[in-house]
Amino acid sequence: MAKRGTRTKRVQTPEERAEIDRDREAAHSSNQEQAEVPEAEIPVKLVAEAEAEKAAIEPEPTPEANPEQQAAEPGEEEDKKVNSVVAVKFKEKYIANARELGIPGKAAKRSNWDWLAENLAKLCLDDKHKISISKFTEILEMNGVDHSKWTNRNKGWEGRFRMTGRVALQKVVANSGVLHTPDEDLVPPPEFVNRFKTKE
């Protein structure tokens, strides 16, 4: 009867020992080869290897694969650094909606192009599709939207001002049933009112 708690030790065969020794020698020799590379060549090799790996992993983007590149107008420089609070999936949705309406360039990425967005674009965008903050502020004030607390003027403030103002304005317009503009009062469609009206 075998005793409990005792283990039998497995004995390695000569072939297994020889294989382990070969692996150790191969590892040792590759370490020596790496140590023999002159220091000046190491960064060049590492950079080249990193670029080759990156190219293998990330193929060159095509215009069809990147809708934001399609949105750029000829000669328009796109900022490579993404510094936006809007998620990419929403920008892609915005671009698709804008393309259906025939809206070009950078303006296509700024909005979902619903009823309010279309009217604000007509009232506040110039010929280059850039927002006029003074016209937008006038519309906010005409509709009773208090923007006095939105005082941040750091880089990108116009976009934040536009987005925050839009969100505040959509509730006011949906609840009141009218968008006051300098020329006329516009009545929003029922689907807009149902979507943005404050729930009771």
C-alpha positions in Angstrom: 0.0 0.0 0.0 1.4 3.4 -1.1 1.8 6.2 1.5 -0.3 9.2 1.1 1.3 12.5 0.3 4.3 11.0 -1.5 5.1 11.9 -5.0 7.1 10.1 -7.5 9.6 12.2 -9.4 9.6 11.8 -13.1 13.0 11.2 -14.6 13.9 13.0 -17.8 15.1 10.9 -20.7 18.4 11.7 -22.3 16.6 13.0 -25.4 14.6 15.5 -23.3 17.7 16.7 -21.5 19.5 17.2 -24.9 16.6 19.2 -26.2 16.5 21.4 -23.1 20.3 22.0 -23.5 19.9 22.9 -27.2 17.2 25.4 -26.3 19.4 27.0 -23.6 22.3 27.3 -26.0 20.2 28.9 -28.8 18.8 31.4 -26.3 22.3 32.2 -25.0 23.7 32.6 -28.6 20.9 34.9 -29.7 21.4 37.1 -26.6 25.1 37.3 -27.5 24.2 38.3 -31.1 22.0 41.1 -29.9 24.7 42.3 -27.5 27.1 42.5 -30.4 24.9 45.0 -32.4 26.6 48.5 -32.3 24.6 51.0 -30.2 24.2 53.4 -33.2 22.3 50.7 -35.2 19.8 49.8 -32.5 17.5 52.8 -32.8 17.4 52.6 -36.6 16.5 48.9 -36.5 13.9 49.4 -33.8 12.3 52.3 -35.7 12.3 50.3 -39.0 10.8 47.3 -37.3 8.1 49.4 -35.6 7.2 51.1 -38.9 7.1 47.7 -40.7 4.8 46.3 -38.0 2.5 49.3 -38.1 2.2 49.1 -41.9 1.4 45.4 -41.6 -1.3 46.0 -39.0 -2.8 49.3 -40.3 -3.4 49.5 -44.0 -3.5 52.9 -45.7 -7.0 54.3 -45.2 -9.1 54.8 -48.4 -11.5 57.7 -48.9 -14.4 55.1 -48.8 -13.2 53.8 -45.4 -12.9 57.2 -43.8 -16.1 59.4 -44.2 -14.4 62.3 -42.5 -11.9 62.5 -45.3 -14.8 62.6 -47.8 -16.3 65.6 -45.8 -13.1 67.7 -46.3 -13.4 70.3 -49.1 -10.5 70.6 -51.6 -7.6 72.5 -50.1 -9.1 72.3 -46.6 -6.5 71.1 -44.0 -7.9 68.7 -41.5 -6.4 68.7 -38.0 -4.7 65.4 -37.4 -5.2 65.5 -33.6 -8.7 64.5 -32.6 -9.9 67.0 -30.0 -13.6 66.6 -30.0 -16.3 65.8 -27.5 -18.5 64.2 -30.2 -18.0 60.5 -30.6 -16.9 59.2 -34.0 -20.1 57.1 -34.5 -22.2 60.3 -34.1 -20.0 62.2 -36.5 -20.5 59.4 -39.1 -24.2 59.6 -38.6 -24.1 63.4 -39.0 -22.2 63.1 -42.2 -24.6 60.6 -43.7 -27.6 62.8 -42.9 -25.8 65.8 -44.3 -24.9 64.0 -47.5 -28.6 63.1 -48.0 -29.4 66.9 -47.8 -26.4 67.9 -50.0 -24.5 69.7 -47.2 -20.8 69.8 -48.0 -17.5 70.0 -46.0 -16.9 70.5 -42.3 -20.5 71.7 -41.6 -21.6 68.2 -42.3 -19.8 66.9 -39.2 -21.4 69.4 -36.8 -25.0 68.4 -36.6 -27.7 65.7 -37.0 -29.5 68.0 -39.5 -32.9 67.7 -38.0 -35.5 70.6 -38.3 -33.8 72.9 -35.8 -30.3 72.3 -37.2 -31.5 73.1 -40.8 -33.1 76.3 -39.6 -30.2 77.4 -37.5 -27.9 76.7 -40.5 -30.0 78.9 -42.7 -30.0 81.7 -40.1 -26.4 81.5 -38.7 -24.0 79.9 -41.2 -22.1 82.1 -43.6 -21.1 81.2 -47.2 -18.2 79.2 -45.9 -20.5 77.2 -43.6 -18.9 78.9 -40.5 -21.3 79.8 -37.7 -21.9 83.5 -36.8 -21.8 83.5 -33.0 -23.6 86.9 -32.9 -26.5 85.7 -35.0 -26.7 82.5 -33.0 -26.7 84.5 -29.7 -29.4 86.7 -31.0 -31.7 83.7 -31.7 -30.9 82.3 -28.2 -31.9 85.6 -26.7 -35.1 85.9 -28.8 -36.2 82.5 -27.5 -35.3 83.2 -23.8 -32.3 81.0 -23.6 -29.9 82.3 -20.8 -26.3 81.9 -22.0 -24.8 84.2 -19.4 -23.1 81.3 -17.6 -21.3 80.0 -20.7 -18.2 82.2 -20.3 -15.5 79.7 -21.2 -13.5 81.1 -24.1 -10.7 78.5 -24.3 -9.8 76.9 -27.6 -12.8 75.4 -29.2 -15.3 77.6 -27.3 -17.4 78.3 -30.3 -18.2 74.7 -30.9 -19.1 74.1 -27.2 -21.2 77.3 -27.2 -23.0 76.1 -30.3 -23.7 72.6 -28.9 -24.8 73.8 -25.5 -27.0 76.5 -27.0 -28.5 74.0 -29.4 -29.5 71.6 -26.6 -31.0 74.4 -24.5 -32.8 75.9 -27.5 -34.3 72.6 -28.6 -36.1 72.2 -25.3 -37.4 75.7 -25.3 -38.7 75.4 -28.9 -40.3 72.0 -28.3 -42.0 73.2 -25.1 -43.2 76.5 -26.5 -44.0 75.2 -30.0 -42.3 78.1 -31.8 -38.8 79.2 -32.9 -38.5 83.0 -32.8 -36.2 84.3 -35.5 -35.3 87.9 -36.7 -37.6 87.6 -39.7 -40.5 85.2 -38.6 -41.7 82.7 -36.1 -41.3 79.1 -37.2 -43.5 76.2 -36.0 -41.6 73.0 -35.4 -43.0 69.7 -36.9 -44.7 67.3 -34.4 -41.9 64.7 -34.6 -39.4 67.4 -33.4 -41.8 68.5 -30.5 -42.4 64.9 -29.5 -38.7 64.1 -29.4 -37.5 67.1 -27.4 -40.5 68.2 -25.3 -39.9 68.0 -21.6 -41.7 64.9 -20.3 -44.2 65.4 -17.5 
